[in-house]
Amino acid sequence: MDSKRLILKTIPIVRMECPTCIPVLEREVKALEGVDEVRGNYMTKTLKVTYDPDIVHLQDIEASIERVGYHIAYKKYPGVISSLRSLIKREKSSRIETISDADFPGKVIHTSKPVAVLFSTPKCPTCRVLKKAYGEVAINLGEKVDLFEMDIASTETWRRYDILTIPTILIFREGEETERLTAIPRREEIERALSR
């Protein structure tokens, strides 16, 4: 890209709860045509984005950040109460069971159905965004598969499977891990992985 046209914008991010947020944000923004470089900093909770304004607009960059569940500090968002109402509504419509370490062998390892396990935590914005697509998979595939969620803050199973970033979805067939999906896979990707 022509460096004379590039703009460097520092975007302050809200709801960045852990260092694993950085690669998700960098990957999402970098995927936009016209973005030259993206550098996240967990300590300052910012993204530095170098982009060509003739190709991509700041609004598009902001939208890609919001799409993965983060807020931008200089923008206004709906209040906490309305956000909680929509989260509760989504949770009620989802059929995803949260399982414990004790549940894991019986529900995941010793079953004949394909199983997906979402390793996440309630404070992770990206995890919350992914849960919507994950819930849609449960509805679309119905009884053919089992989908579960494990909170890494209250379980230890994630250590056994070397979960290094959240959210991560592991696909199991006949007790063996067959596929690993990280960041924010699309609903179709999750369904494909479970249907193979």
C-alpha positions, 0 to 999 in steps of 0.5 A: 500500500502507498504509505502516503495515504495510510492513517494510524488510528489508536482505538481504545477497546472496552471489555477486553478481559484477557490477553487472548482477546488480542489475536481475535481482534487483530485477525478480525480487523486485519481481514478487512481490505485496506487495513495494512497493520493491526497491533493490539496492546492488552496493557493499554487496552487499545488497537493501533490500526494502520489503514488506507481511508480510500479503501476502508472506512473507520466505521468498517473497522469499528464494526469489525471490532463490535462484531466480535463482542467488544465495545469502543471507548469513545462510542455510546452503547445501550445501557447495562439493563437492556444488554442484560435483558437481551443476554437473558433472552438469548440464554433462555432460547439456547439449549446448551448445557454447561457441564462439569469435569465430572460430567465430561467422561459420560457426556463427551467421551462415552457417547456414540453421537458427535459432540461439541464442547465450547470452552469459554468463560462468562466474562469473555466478550468473544465467547458471548458472541460465539454462543449465539451461533453455537445455540443456532447449531444446537437448534439446527442439528437437534438430536443428531449431536450433543453440544455442551459448554465448559467454563474454564474458570470452574473446571480443569478439563481444558488443561488436559486438552491444551486449551490456550485461547478462548473461545475454543470448540472441540469436536469429539467422535467416539471419545476422540478429539477430531477437530478444534475451532478457535476464535469465532467460527461461523455457524456453518463451520461448526455444523460442517465439523459436526457433520463430517 
